[in-house]
Amino acid sequence: MTKKDTCQEFCFDSEAVEHVQKHMLNEQDIDKMAETFKILADPTRVKILHALAHKELCVCDIAVTPDMKVSAVSHQLRLLKSARLVKQRREGKNVYYQLDDHHVEQLFEKTLEHIKHQ
């Protein structure tokens, strides 16, 4: 950090600090959010979520989409499922995955909008 990045003298606005403190997240929510962002930090999982944002797919379809092995995709899907980002349904011998709910799609869209914003 350079001097340009910090205050030259320590001081704070007690009113602003009090306002922020009243609106702070609880530790449990902070931990859950951090864990969600950790899960989203992997490019392979982003590819899987992007594919599922367009269509419900079986594990084999997902494996072909980012050109991965079925076992690797299954591992990634387990992580995404445990983070409640995807859900599954079984149909005969196949397991199909989709985004868990519209919030996941919104999170994905907002992140994409943010990175493309100049």
Biopython code that builds the backbone (N, CA, C, O; Angstrom):
import numpy as np
from Bio.PDB.StructureBuilder import StructureBuilder

atoms = [
    (1, "MET", "N", (0.840, -1.177, 0.000)),
    (1, "MET", "CA", (0.000, 0.000, 0.000)),
    (1, "MET", "C", (0.889, 1.246, 0.000)),
    (1, "MET", "O", (1.888, 1.311, 0.716)),
    (2, "THR", "N", (0.520, 2.197, -0.788)),
    (2, "THR", "CA", (1.293, 3.435, -0.847)),
    (2, "THR", "C", (0.595, 4.523, -0.040)),
    (2, "THR", "O", (-0.539, 4.359, 0.411)),
    (3, "LYS", "N", (1.296, 5.628, 0.127)),
    (3, "LYS", "CA", (0.712, 6.761, 0.861)),
    (3, "LYS", "C", (-0.527, 7.294, 0.165)),
    (3, "LYS", "O", (-1.403, 7.868, 0.811)),
    (4, "LYS", "N", (-0.609, 7.110, -1.162)),
    (4, "LYS", "CA", (-1.778, 7.576, -1.906)),
    (4, "LYS", "C", (-3.015, 6.744, -1.560)),
    (4, "LYS", "O", (-4.145, 7.188, -1.762)),
    (5, "ASP", "N", (-2.792, 5.534, -1.035)),
    (5, "ASP", "CA", (-3.902, 4.618, -0.751)),
    (5, "ASP", "C", (-4.431, 4.726, 0.670)),
    (5, "ASP", "O", (-5.432, 4.090, 0.999)),
    (6, "THR", "N", (-3.791, 5.509, 1.512)),
    (6, "THR", "CA", (-4.220, 5.605, 2.909)),
    (6, "THR", "C", (-4.322, 7.064, 3.333)),
    (6, "THR", "O", (-3.799, 7.962, 2.673)),
    (7, "CYS", "N", (-5.002, 7.273, 4.442)),
    (7, "CYS", "CA", (-5.100, 8.618, 5.008)),
    (7, "CYS", "C", (-3.726, 9.032, 5.528)),
    (7, "CYS", "O", (-2.959, 8.197, 6.007)),
    (8, "GLN", "N", (-3.426, 10.302, 5.433)),
    (8, "GLN", "CA", (-2.157, 10.824, 5.949)),
    (8, "GLN", "C", (-2.181, 10.865, 7.478)),
    (8, "GLN", "O", (-1.139, 10.795, 8.130)),
    (9, "GLU", "N", (-3.384, 10.979, 8.033)),
    (9, "GLU", "CA", (-3.535, 11.086, 9.478)),
    (9, "GLU", "C", (-4.740, 10.245, 9.880)),
    (9, "GLU", "O", (-5.773, 10.284, 9.213)),
    (10, "PHE", "N", (-4.615, 9.479, 10.972)),
    (10, "PHE", "CA", (-5.730, 8.629, 11.392)),
    (10, "PHE", "C", (-6.851, 9.474, 11.980)),
    (10, "PHE", "O", (-6.645, 10.225, 12.933)),
    (11, "CYS", "N", (-8.024, 9.342, 11.408)),
    (11, "CYS", "CA", (-9.216, 9.995, 11.922)),
    (11, "CYS", "C", (-10.398, 9.192, 11.399)),
    (11, "CYS", "O", (-10.236, 8.393, 10.477)),
    (12, "PHE", "N", (-11.569, 9.385, 11.963)),
    (12, "PHE", "CA", (-12.741, 8.702, 11.425)),
    (12, "PHE", "C", (-13.994, 9.504, 11.707)),
    (12, "PHE", "O", (-14.060, 10.315, 12.631)),
    (13, "ASP", "N", (-14.992, 9.239, 10.865)),
    (13, "ASP", "CA", (-16.288, 9.899, 10.968)),
    (13, "ASP", "C", (-17.171, 8.988, 11.812)),
    (13, "ASP", "O", (-17.660, 7.972, 11.318)),
    (14, "SER", "N", (-17.376, 9.331, 13.056)),
    (14, "SER", "CA", (-18.107, 8.459, 13.976)),
    (14, "SER", "C", (-19.539, 8.188, 13.505)),
    (14, "SER", "O", (-20.067, 7.097, 13.721)),
    (15, "GLU", "N", (-20.159, 9.164, 12.870)),
    (15, "GLU", "CA", (-21.519, 8.974, 12.355)),
    (15, "GLU", "C", (-21.527, 7.939, 11.222)),
    (15, "GLU", "O", (-22.395, 7.067, 11.181)),
    (16, "ALA", "N", (-20.579, 8.037, 10.323)),
    (16, "ALA", "CA", (-20.480, 7.078, 9.215)),
    (16, "ALA", "C", (-20.174, 5.679, 9.734)),
    (16, "ALA", "O", (-20.765, 4.698, 9.280)),
    (17, "VAL", "N", (-19.255, 5.591, 10.680)),
    (17, "VAL", "CA", (-18.883, 4.299, 11.248)),
    (17, "VAL", "C", (-20.075, 3.670, 11.964)),
    (17, "VAL", "O", (-20.327, 2.475, 11.814)),
    (18, "GLU", "N", (-20.800, 4.459, 12.732)),
    (18, "GLU", "CA", (-21.976, 3.957, 13.447)),
    (18, "GLU", "C", (-23.031, 3.454, 12.461)),
    (18, "GLU", "O", (-23.648, 2.413, 12.690)),
    (19, "HIS", "N", (-23.236, 4.181, 11.377)),
    (19, "HIS", "CA", (-24.199, 3.780, 10.353)),
    (19, "HIS", "C", (-23.814, 2.416, 9.763)),
    (19, "HIS", "O", (-24.657, 1.529, 9.628)),
    (20, "VAL", "N", (-22.556, 2.267, 9.422)),
    (20, "VAL", "CA", (-22.086, 1.011, 8.834)),
    (20, "VAL", "C", (-22.201, -0.124, 9.851)),
    (20, "VAL", "O", (-22.631, -1.224, 9.500)),
    (21, "GLN", "N", (-21.830, 0.123, 11.082)),
    (21, "GLN", "CA", (-21.893, -0.917, 12.115)),
    (21, "GLN", "C", (-23.324, -1.415, 12.324)),
    (21, "GLN", "O", (-23.528, -2.598, 12.597)),
    (22, "LYS", "N", (-24.310, -0.535, 12.201)),
    (22, "LYS", "CA", (-25.712, -0.935, 12.355)),
    (22, "LYS", "C", (-26.152, -1.877, 11.238)),
    (22, "LYS", "O", (-27.085, -2.661, 11.414)),
    (23, "HIS", "N", (-25.480, -1.800, 10.090)),
    (23, "HIS", "CA", (-25.885, -2.582, 8.924)),
    (23, "HIS", "C", (-24.947, -3.747, 8.620)),
    (23, "HIS", "O", (-25.073, -4.385, 7.575)),
    (24, "MET", "N", (-24.021, -4.025, 9.511)),
    (24, "MET", "CA", (-23.064, -5.106, 9.278)),
    (24, "MET", "C", (-23.786, -6.460, 9.269)),
    (24, "MET", "O", (-24.752, -6.680, 10.000)),
    (25, "LEU", "N", (-23.289, -7.339, 8.429)),
    (25, "LEU", "CA", (-23.812, -8.706, 8.378)),
    (25, "LEU", "C", (-23.357, -9.463, 9.620)),
    (25, "LEU", "O", (-22.336, -9.138, 10.227)),
    (26, "ASN", "N", (-24.138, -10.480, 9.986)),
    (26, "ASN", "CA", (-23.683, -11.310, 11.094)),
    (26, "ASN", "C", (-22.602, -12.268, 10.587)),
    (26, "ASN", "O", (-22.469, -12.479, 9.382)),
    (27, "GLU", "N", (-21.844, -12.836, 11.499)),
    (27, "GLU", "CA", (-20.700, -13.683, 11.135)),
    (27, "GLU", "C", (-21.107, -14.892, 10.299)),
    (27, "GLU", "O", (-20.383, -15.286, 9.385)),
    (28, "GLN", "N", (-22.248, -15.475, 10.604)),
    (28, "GLN", "CA", (-22.715, -16.644, 9.844)),
    (28, "GLN", "C", (-22.968, -16.274, 8.375)),
    (28, "GLN", "O", (-22.564, -17.009, 7.474)),
    (29, "ASP", "N", (-23.628, -15.152, 8.135)),
    (29, "ASP", "CA", (-23.886, -14.711, 6.762)),
    (29, "ASP", "C", (-22.587, -14.349, 6.038)),
    (29, "ASP", "O", (-22.430, -14.644, 4.854)),
    (30, "ILE", "N", (-21.668, -13.714, 6.746)),
    (30, "ILE", "CA", (-20.377, -13.379, 6.159)),
    (30, "ILE", "C", (-19.653, -14.648, 5.725)),
    (30, "ILE", "O", (-19.117, -14.710, 4.618)),
    (31, "ASP", "N", (-19.635, -15.656, 6.588)),
    (31, "ASP", "CA", (-18.971, -16.921, 6.270)),
    (31, "ASP", "C", (-19.620, -17.604, 5.067)),
    (31, "ASP", "O", (-18.921, -18.134, 4.203)),
    (32, "LYS", "N", (-20.958, -17.594, 5.008)),
    (32, "LYS", "CA", (-21.659, -18.223, 3.883)),
    (32, "LYS", "C", (-21.363, -17.495, 2.573)),
    (32, "LYS", "O", (-21.167, -18.131, 1.537)),
    (33, "MET", "N", (-21.330, -16.177, 2.621)),
    (33, "MET", "CA", (-21.025, -15.410, 1.410)),
    (33, "MET", "C", (-19.599, -15.683, 0.946)),
    (33, "MET", "O", (-19.353, -15.880, -0.244)),
    (34, "ALA", "N", (-18.672, -15.693, 1.884)),
    (34, "ALA", "CA", (-17.269, -15.952, 1.529)),
    (34, "ALA", "C", (-17.130, -17.341, 0.921)),
    (34, "ALA", "O", (-16.394, -17.523, -0.049)),
    (35, "GLU", "N", (-17.823, -18.313, 1.478)),
    (35, "GLU", "CA", (-17.767, -19.681, 0.949)),
    (35, "GLU", "C", (-18.351, -19.741, -0.467)),
    (35, "GLU", "O", (-17.817, -20.441, -1.327)),
    (36, "THR", "N", (-19.429, -19.020, -0.708)),
    (36, "THR", "CA", (-20.025, -18.978, -2.049)),
    (36, "THR", "C", (-19.041, -18.384, -3.049)),
    (36, "THR", "O", (-18.878, -18.913, -4.148)),
    (37, "PHE", "N", (-18.387, -17.293, -2.676)),
    (37, "PHE", "CA", (-17.417, -16.687, -3.583)),
    (37, "PHE", "C", (-16.208, -17.592, -3.808)),
    (37, "PHE", "O", (-15.628, -17.588, -4.893)),
    (38, "LYS", "N", (-15.822, -18.367, -2.793)),
    (38, "LYS", "CA", (-14.731, -19.328, -2.972)),
    (38, "LYS", "C", (-15.114, -20.371, -4.015)),
    (38, "LYS", "O", (-14.318, -20.716, -4.888)),
    (39, "ILE", "N", (-16.346, -20.868, -3.912)),
    (39, "ILE", "CA", (-16.823, -21.878, -4.868)),
    (39, "ILE", "C", (-16.831, -21.287, -6.274)),
    (39, "ILE", "O", (-16.463, -21.966, -7.232)),
    (40, "LEU", "N", (-17.245, -20.039, -6.404)),
    (40, "LEU", "CA", (-17.323, -19.391, -7.712)),
    (40, "LEU", "C", (-15.949, -18.987, -8.262)),
    (40, "LEU", "O", (-15.848, -18.556, -9.410)),
    (41, "ALA", "N", (-14.908, -19.122, -7.463)),
    (41, "ALA", "CA", (-13.573, -18.694, -7.880)),
    (41, "ALA", "C", (-12.882, -19.679, -8.821)),
    (41, "ALA", "O", (-11.790, -19.394, -9.313)),
    (42, "ASP", "N", (-13.491, -20.813, -9.074)),
    (42, "ASP", "CA", (-12.881, -21.829, -9.936)),
    (42, "ASP", "C", (-13.433, -21.718, -11.362)),
    (42, "ASP", "O", (-14.647, -21.783, -11.551)),
    (43, "PRO", "N", (-12.562, -21.551, -12.370)),
    (43, "PRO", "CA", (-13.029, -21.394, -13.753)),
    (43, "PRO", "C", (-13.878, -22.567, -14.262)),
    (43, "PRO", "O", (-14.817, -22.358, -15.029)),
    (44, "THR", "N", (-13.564, -23.767, -13.852)),
    (44, "THR", "CA", (-14.348, -24.929, -14.296)),
    (44, "THR", "C", (-15.773, -24.845, -13.764)),
    (44, "THR", "O", (-16.729, -25.123, -14.488)),
    (45, "ARG", "N", (-15.910, -24.465, -12.516)),
    (45, "ARG", "CA", (-17.259, -24.341, -11.941)),
    (45, "ARG", "C", (-18.021, -23.198, -12.603)),
    (45, "ARG", "O", (-19.237, -23.286, -12.775)),
    (46, "VAL", "N", (-17.329, -22.136, -12.973)),
    (46, "VAL", "CA", (-17.981, -21.033, -13.697)),
    (46, "VAL", "C", (-18.493, -21.537, -15.045)),
    (46, "VAL", "O", (-19.607, -21.204, -15.448)),
    (47, "LYS", "N", (-17.690, -22.337, -15.742)),
    (47, "LYS", "CA", (-18.123, -22.909, -17.017)),
    (47, "LYS", "C", (-19.361, -23.776, -16.835)),
    (47, "LYS", "O", (-20.291, -23.710, -17.639)),
    (48, "ILE", "N", (-19.378, -24.581, -15.793)),
    (48, "ILE", "CA", (-20.522, -25.460, -15.533)),
    (48, "ILE", "C", (-21.758, -24.621, -15.239)),
    (48, "ILE", "O", (-22.826, -24.884, -15.791)),
    (49, "LEU", "N", (-21.631, -23.625, -14.388)),
    (49, "LEU", "CA", (-22.778, -22.760, -14.073)),
    (49, "LEU", "C", (-23.275, -22.030, -15.308)),
    (49, "LEU", "O", (-24.480, -21.871, -15.503)),
    (50, "HIS", "N", (-22.344, -21.588, -16.138)),
    (50, "HIS", "CA", (-22.736, -20.892, -17.370)),
    (50, "HIS", "C", (-23.538, -21.827, -18.274)),
    (50, "HIS", "O", (-24.551, -21.422, -18.844)),
    (51, "ALA", "N", (-23.094, -23.054, -18.405)),
    (51, "ALA", "CA", (-23.831, -24.028, -19.218)),
    (51, "ALA", "C", (-25.223, -24.258, -18.637)),
    (51, "ALA", "O", (-26.208, -24.300, -19.374)),
    (52, "LEU", "N", (-25.303, -24.408, -17.314)),
    (52, "LEU", "CA", (-26.593, -24.678, -16.664)),
    (52, "LEU", "C", (-27.501, -23.451, -16.653)),
    (52, "LEU", "O", (-28.711, -23.583, -16.470)),
    (53, "ALA", "N", (-26.945, -22.284, -16.840)),
    (53, "ALA", "CA", (-27.773, -21.073, -16.928)),
    (53, "ALA", "C", (-28.598, -21.084, -18.209)),
    (53, "ALA", "O", (-29.608, -20.389, -18.313)),
    (54, "HIS", "N", (-28.158, -21.878, -19.184)),
    (54, "HIS", "CA", (-28.855, -21.955, -20.469)),
    (54, "HIS", "C", (-29.820, -23.126, -20.559)),
    (54, "HIS", "O", (-30.842, -23.046, -21.241)),
    (55, "LYS", "N", (-29.487, -24.232, -19.858)),
    (55, "LYS", "CA", (-30.325, -25.427, -20.011)),
    (55, "LYS", "C", (-29.984, -26.447, -18.942)),
    (55, "LYS", "O", (-28.830, -26.572, -18.533)),
    (56, "GLU", "N", (-30.987, -27.168, -18.497)),
    (56, "GLU", "CA", (-30.761, -28.310, -17.618)),
    (56, "GLU", "C", (-29.985, -29.366, -18.414)),
    (56, "GLU", "O", (-30.319, -29.655, -19.563)),
    (57, "LEU", "N", (-28.960, -29.930, -17.802)),
    (57, "LEU", "CA", (-28.113, -30.898, -18.502)),
    (57, "LEU", "C", (-27.793, -32.093, -17.613)),
    (57, "LEU", "O", (-27.740, -31.974, -16.389)),
    (58, "CYS", "N", (-27.581, -33.250, -18.245)),
    (58, "CYS", "CA", (-27.122, -34.410, -17.480)),
    (58, "CYS", "C", (-25.604, -34.304, -17.331)),
    (58, "CYS", "O", (-24.959, -33.511, -18.017)),
    (59, "VAL", "N", (-25.047, -35.101, -16.439)),
    (59, "VAL", "CA", (-23.621, -35.050, -16.152)),
    (59, "VAL", "C", (-22.803, -35.258, -17.431)),
    (59, "VAL", "O", (-21.800, -34.576, -17.641)),
    (60, "CYS", "N", (-23.220, -36.182, -18.275)),
    (60, "CYS", "CA", (-22.481, -36.453, -19.522)),
    (60, "CYS", "C", (-22.493, -35.245, -20.448)),
    (60, "CYS", "O", (-21.475, -34.922, -21.060)),
    (61, "ASP", "N", (-23.638, -34.574, -20.555)),
    (61, "ASP", "CA", (-23.723, -33.364, -21.384)),
    (61, "ASP", "C", (-22.784, -32.283, -20.862)),
    (61, "ASP", "O", (-22.100, -31.614, -21.636)),
    (62, "ILE", "N", (-22.759, -32.122, -19.555)),
    (62, "ILE", "CA", (-21.905, -31.105, -18.940)),
    (62, "ILE", "C", (-20.431, -31.432, -19.210)),
    (62, "ILE", "O", (-19.631, -30.539, -19.487)),
    (63, "ALA", "N", (-20.086, -32.708, -19.128)),
    (63, "ALA", "CA", (-18.698, -33.121, -19.349)),
    (63, "ALA", "C", (-18.241, -32.801, -20.767)),
    (63, "ALA", "O", (-17.087, -32.422, -20.971)),
    (64, "VAL", "N", (-19.117, -32.945, -21.734)),
    (64, "VAL", "CA", (-18.773, -32.655, -23.125)),
    (64, "VAL", "C", (-18.640, -31.152, -23.345)),
    (64, "VAL", "O", (-17.787, -30.710, -24.115)),
    (65, "THR", "N", (-19.475, -30.368, -22.677)),
    (65, "THR", "CA", (-19.499, -28.918, -22.884)),
    (65, "THR", "C", (-18.146, -28.270, -22.587)),
    (65, "THR", "O", (-17.602, -27.608, -23.471)),
    (66, "PRO", "N", (-17.562, -28.427, -21.365)),
    (66, "PRO", "CA", (-16.234, -27.840, -21.153)),
    (66, "PRO", "C", (-15.102, -28.818, -21.456)),
    (66, "PRO", "O", (-13.951, -28.554, -21.107)),
    (67, "ASP", "N", (-15.412, -29.951, -22.105)),
    (67, "ASP", "CA", (-14.417, -30.959, -22.477)),
    (67, "ASP", "C", (-13.672, -31.484, -21.243)),
    (67, "ASP", "O", (-12.458, -31.328, -21.114)),
    (68, "MET", "N", (-14.442, -32.112, -20.339)),
    (68, "MET", "CA", (-13.878, -32.674, -19.115)),
    (68, "MET", "C", (-14.297, -34.124, -18.971)),
    (68, "MET", "O", (-15.175, -34.608, -19.686)),
    (69, "LYS", "N", (-13.662, -34.804, -18.045)),
    (69, "LYS", "CA", (-14.040, -36.177, -17.726)),
    (69, "LYS", "C", (-15.273, -36.149, -16.835)),
    (69, "LYS", "O", (-15.452, -35.231, -16.034)),
    (70, "VAL", "N", (-16.123, -37.166, -16.982)),
    (70, "VAL", "CA", (-17.350, -37.246, -16.185)),
    (70, "VAL", "C", (-17.028, -37.223, -14.694)),
    (70, "VAL", "O", (-17.730, -36.563, -13.928)),
    (71, "SER", "N", (-15.991, -37.925, -14.270)),
    (71, "SER", "CA", (-15.639, -37.963, -12.848)),
    (71, "SER", "C", (-15.265, -36.571, -12.331)),
    (71, "SER", "O", (-15.616, -36.210, -11.208)),
    (72, "ALA", "N", (-14.554, -35.793, -13.149)),
    (72, "ALA", "CA", (-14.180, -34.436, -12.742)),
    (72, "ALA", "C", (-15.404, -33.536, -12.641)),
    (72, "ALA", "O", (-15.520, -32.729, -11.719)),
    (73, "VAL", "N", (-16.319, -33.684, -13.600)),
    (73, "VAL", "CA", (-17.557, -32.897, -13.574)),
    (73, "VAL", "C", (-18.383, -33.271, -12.347)),
    (73, "VAL", "O", (-18.932, -32.394, -11.680)),
    (74, "SER", "N", (-18.473, -34.560, -12.047)),
    (74, "SER", "CA", (-19.234, -35.008, -10.879)),
    (74, "SER", "C", (-18.680, -34.398, -9.600)),
    (74, "SER", "O", (-19.436, -33.973, -8.726)),
    (75, "HIS", "N", (-17.365, -34.357, -9.497)),
    (75, "HIS", "CA", (-16.732, -33.754, -8.320)),
    (75, "HIS", "C", (-17.111, -32.278, -8.206)),
    (75, "HIS", "O", (-17.477, -31.813, -7.126)),
    (76, "GLN", "N", (-17.026, -31.543, -9.309)),
    (76, "GLN", "CA", (-17.369, -30.124, -9.298)),
    (76, "GLN", "C", (-18.846, -29.911, -8.977)),
    (76, "GLN", "O", (-19.205, -28.980, -8.255)),
    (77, "LEU", "N", (-19.693, -30.774, -9.513)),
    (77, "LEU", "CA", (-21.129, -30.660, -9.245)),
    (77, "LEU", "C", (-21.444, -30.919, -7.771)),
    (77, "LEU", "O", (-22.336, -30.283, -7.211)),
    (78, "ARG", "N", (-20.725, -31.839, -7.144)),
    (78, "ARG", "CA", (-20.928, -32.076, -5.708)),
    (78, "ARG", "C", (-20.644, -30.804, -4.915)),
    (78, "ARG", "O", (-21.392, -30.448, -4.004)),
    (79, "LEU", "N", (-19.556, -30.123, -5.272)),
    (79, "LEU", "CA", (-19.217, -28.870, -4.589)),
    (79, "LEU", "C", (-20.279, -27.802, -4.831)),
    (79, "LEU", "O", (-20.687, -27.099, -3.906)),
    (80, "LEU", "N", (-20.720, -27.686, -6.074)),
    (80, "LEU", "CA", (-21.759, -26.699, -6.406)),
    (80, "LEU", "C", (-23.074, -27.020, -5.697)),
    (80, "LEU", "O", (-23.791, -26.122, -5.255)),
    (81, "LYS", "N", (-23.375, -28.301, -5.598)),
    (81, "LYS", "CA", (-24.610, -28.717, -4.919)),
    (81, "LYS", "C", (-24.524, -28.436, -3.418)),
    (81, "LYS", "O", (-25.491, -27.968, -2.816)),
    (82, "SER", "N", (-23.379, -28.717, -2.821)),
    (82, "SER", "CA", (-23.237, -28.473, -1.379)),
    (82, "SER", "C", (-23.323, -26.983, -1.059)),
    (82, "SER", "O", (-23.703, -26.599, 0.047)),
    (83, "ALA", "N", (-22.968, -26.148, -2.034)),
    (83, "ALA", "CA", (-23.075, -24.695, -1.853)),
    (83, "ALA", "C", (-24.454, -24.175, -2.251)),
    (83, "ALA", "O", (-24.691, -22.967, -2.244)),
    (84, "ARG", "N", (-25.356, -25.082, -2.596)),
    (84, "ARG", "CA", (-26.725, -24.756, -3.001)),
    (84, "ARG", "C", (-26.767, -23.867, -4.242)),
    (84, "ARG", "O", (-27.631, -22.998, -4.364)),
    (85, "LEU", "N", (-25.828, -24.091, -5.160)),
    (85, "LEU", "CA", (-25.824, -23.343, -6.413)),
    (85, "LEU", "C", (-26.483, -24.141, -7.534)),
    (85, "LEU", "O", (-26.978, -23.564, -8.502)),
    (86, "VAL", "N", (-26.489, -25.464, -7.404)),
    (86, "VAL", "CA", (-27.179, -26.323, -8.365)),
    (86, "VAL", "C", (-28.012, -27.347, -7.610)),
    (86, "VAL", "O", (-27.788, -27.616, -6.429)),
    (87, "LYS", "N", (-28.974, -27.906, -8.321)),
    (87, "LYS", "CA", (-29.765, -29.000, -7.770)),
    (87, "LYS", "C", (-29.871, -30.079, -8.832)),
    (87, "LYS", "O", (-29.625, -29.828, -10.012)),
    (88, "GLN", "N", (-30.233, -31.258, -8.416)),
    (88, "GLN", "CA", (-30.275, -32.389, -9.333)),
    (88, "GLN", "C", (-31.616, -33.091, -9.292)),
    (88, "GLN", "O", (-32.388, -32.963, -8.341)),
    (89, "ARG", "N", (-31.866, -33.837, -10.358)),
    (89, "ARG", "CA", (-33.019, -34.730, -10.380)),
    (89, "ARG", "C", (-32.600, -35.965, -11.172)),
    (89, "ARG", "O", (-31.827, -35.877, -12.125)),
    (90, "ARG", "N", (-33.112, -37.085, -10.768)),
    (90, "ARG", "CA", (-32.787, -38.344, -11.432)),
    (90, "ARG", "C", (-33.917, -38.713, -12.373)),
    (90, "ARG", "O", (-35.093, -38.598, -12.028)),
    (91, "GLU", "N", (-33.552, -39.153, -13.554)),
    (91, "GLU", "CA", (-34.525, -39.655, -14.524)),
    (91, "GLU", "C", (-33.949, -40.954, -15.089)),
    (91, "GLU", "O", (-33.052, -40.940, -15.932)),
    (92, "GLY", "N", (-34.477, -42.057, -14.610)),
    (92, "GLY", "CA", (-33.931, -43.350, -15.014)),
    (92, "GLY", "C", (-32.500, -43.482, -14.532)),
    (92, "GLY", "O", (-32.224, -43.342, -13.341)),
    (93, "LYS", "N", (-31.595, -43.749, -15.452)),
    (93, "LYS", "CA", (-30.184, -43.916, -15.103)),
    (93, "LYS", "C", (-29.401, -42.610, -15.156)),
    (93, "LYS", "O", (-28.220, -42.589, -14.810)),
    (94, "ASN", "N", (-30.029, -41.534, -15.578)),
    (94, "ASN", "CA", (-29.338, -40.249, -15.727)),
    (94, "ASN", "C", (-29.679, -39.290, -14.595)),
    (94, "ASN", "O", (-30.776, -39.313, -14.036)),
    (95, "VAL", "N", (-28.711, -38.454, -14.280)),
    (95, "VAL", "CA", (-28.910, -37.394, -13.287)),
    (95, "VAL", "C", (-28.779, -36.067, -14.013)),
    (95, "VAL", "O", (-27.780, -35.810, -14.684)),
    (96, "TYR", "N", (-29.792, -35.231, -13.874)),
    (96, "TYR", "CA", (-29.834, -33.928, -14.538)),
    (96, "TYR", "C", (-29.619, -32.821, -13.513)),
    (96, "TYR", "O", (-30.103, -32.894, -12.383)),
    (97, "TYR", "N", (-28.891, -31.809, -13.927)),
    (97, "TYR", "CA", (-28.589, -30.676, -13.060)),
    (97, "TYR", "C", (-29.137, -29.397, -13.665)),
    (97, "TYR", "O", (-29.229, -29.235, -14.882)),
    (98, "GLN", "N", (-29.501, -28.487, -12.752)),
    (98, "GLN", "CA", (-29.929, -27.148, -13.127)),
    (98, "GLN", "C", (-29.515, -26.194, -12.015)),
    (98, "GLN", "O", (-29.168, -26.627, -10.917)),
    (99, "LEU", "N", (-29.551, -24.908, -12.298)),
    (99, "LEU", "CA", (-29.255, -23.934, -11.256)),
    (99, "LEU", "C", (-30.274, -24.093, -10.139)),
    (99, "LEU", "O", (-31.440, -24.397, -10.393)),
    (100, "ASP", "N", (-29.836, -23.888, -8.911)),
    (100, "ASP", "CA", (-30.704, -24.123, -7.763)),
    (100, "ASP", "C", (-31.944, -23.245, -7.773)),
    (100, "ASP", "O", (-33.042, -23.722, -7.484)),
    (101, "ASP", "N", (-31.786, -21.974, -8.100)),
    (101, "ASP", "CA", (-32.941, -21.069, -8.202)),
    (101, "ASP", "C", (-32.545, -19.825, -8.985)),
    (101, "ASP", "O", (-31.412, -19.707, -9.452)),
    (102, "HIS", "N", (-33.482, -18.905, -9.122)),
    (102, "HIS", "CA", (-33.231, -17.711, -9.935)),
    (102, "HIS", "C", (-32.158, -16.806, -9.329)),
    (102, "HIS", "O", (-31.557, -16.002, -10.042)),
    (103, "HIS", "N", (-31.912, -16.926, -8.023)),
    (103, "HIS", "CA", (-30.883, -16.099, -7.396)),
    (103, "HIS", "C", (-29.494, -16.435, -7.935)),
    (103, "HIS", "O", (-28.651, -15.549, -8.080)),
    (104, "VAL", "N", (-29.260, -17.693, -8.227)),
    (104, "VAL", "CA", (-27.959, -18.107, -8.771)),
    (104, "VAL", "C", (-27.771, -17.494, -10.152)),
    (104, "VAL", "O", (-26.692, -17.005, -10.484)),
    (105, "GLU", "N", (-28.820, -17.525, -10.942)),
    (105, "GLU", "CA", (-28.749, -16.920, -12.268)),
    (105, "GLU", "C", (-28.511, -15.411, -12.162)),
    (105, "GLU", "O", (-27.734, -14.848, -12.933)),
    (106, "GLN", "N", (-29.176, -14.763, -11.214)),
    (106, "GLN", "CA", (-28.990, -13.326, -11.016)),
    (106, "GLN", "C", (-27.566, -13.012, -10.565)),
    (106, "GLN", "O", (-26.959, -12.046, -11.028)),
    (107, "LEU", "N", (-27.041, -13.826, -9.667)),
    (107, "LEU", "CA", (-25.671, -13.644, -9.202)),
    (107, "LEU", "C", (-24.705, -13.755, -10.369)),
    (107, "LEU", "O", (-23.786, -12.947, -10.504)),
    (108, "PHE", "N", (-24.915, -14.753, -11.206)),
    (108, "PHE", "CA", (-24.078, -14.973, -12.382)),
    (108, "PHE", "C", (-24.193, -13.783, -13.340)),
    (108, "PHE", "O", (-23.183, -13.262, -13.811)),
    (109, "GLU", "N", (-25.418, -13.360, -13.624)),
    (109, "GLU", "CA", (-25.644, -12.244, -14.552)),
    (109, "GLU", "C", (-25.054, -10.937, -14.027)),
    (109, "GLU", "O", (-24.440, -10.187, -14.786)),
    (110, "LYS", "N", (-25.233, -10.659, -12.744)),
    (110, "LYS", "CA", (-24.715, -9.414, -12.158)),
    (110, "LYS", "C", (-23.189, -9.403, -12.168)),
    (110, "LYS", "O", (-22.571, -8.366, -12.409)),
    (111, "THR", "N", (-22.593, -10.550, -11.908)),
    (111, "THR", "CA", (-21.121, -10.636, -11.936)),
    (111, "THR", "C", (-20.628, -10.380, -13.345)),
    (111, "THR", "O", (-19.670, -9.632, -13.545)),
    (112, "LEU", "N", (-21.278, -10.997, -14.330)),
    (112, "LEU", "CA", (-20.897, -10.796, -15.724)),
    (112, "LEU", "C", (-21.086, -9.337, -16.128)),
    (112, "LEU", "O", (-20.233, -8.761, -16.803)),
    (113, "GLU", "N", (-22.192, -8.749, -15.718)),
    (113, "GLU", "CA", (-22.443, -7.332, -16.000)),
    (113, "GLU", "C", (-21.354, -6.456, -15.389)),
    (113, "GLU", "O", (-20.893, -5.497, -16.009)),
    (114, "HIS", "N", (-20.953, -6.794, -14.175)),
    (114, "HIS", "CA", (-19.921, -6.013, -13.486)),
    (114, "HIS", "C", (-18.577, -6.082, -14.214)),
    (114, "HIS", "O", (-17.917, -5.059, -14.397)),
    (115, "ILE", "N", (-18.175, -7.276, -14.625)),
    (115, "ILE", "CA", (-16.853, -7.395, -15.254)),
    (115, "ILE", "C", (-16.826, -6.791, -16.650)),
    (115, "ILE", "O", (-15.764, -6.402, -17.137)),
    (116, "LYS", "N", (-17.992, -6.707, -17.302)),
    (116, "LYS", "CA", (-18.042, -6.119, -18.656)),
    (116, "LYS", "C", (-18.237, -4.611, -18.619)),
    (116, "LYS", "O", (-18.062, -3.936, -19.634)),
    (117, "HIS", "N", (-18.600, -4.079, -17.456)),
    (117, "HIS", "CA", (-18.807, -2.635, -17.287)),
    (117, "HIS", "C", (-17.462, -1.927, -17.348)),
    (117, "HIS", "O", (-16.502, -2.342, -16.699)),
    (118, "GLN", "N", (-17.399, -0.868, -18.122)),
    (118, "GLN", "CA", (-16.121, -0.146, -18.245)),
    (118, "GLN", "C", (-16.143, 1.114, -17.465)),
    (118, "GLN", "O", (-15.155, 1.849, -17.451)),
]
sb = StructureBuilder()
sb.init_structure("model")
sb.init_model(0)
sb.init_chain("A")
sb.init_seg("    ")
for serial, (resi, resn, name, xyz) in enumerate(atoms, 1):
    if name == "N":
        sb.init_residue(resn, " ", resi, " ")
    sb.init_atom(name, np.array(xyz, "f"), 0.0, 1.0, " ", f" {name:<3s}", serial, name[0])
structure = sb.get_structure()
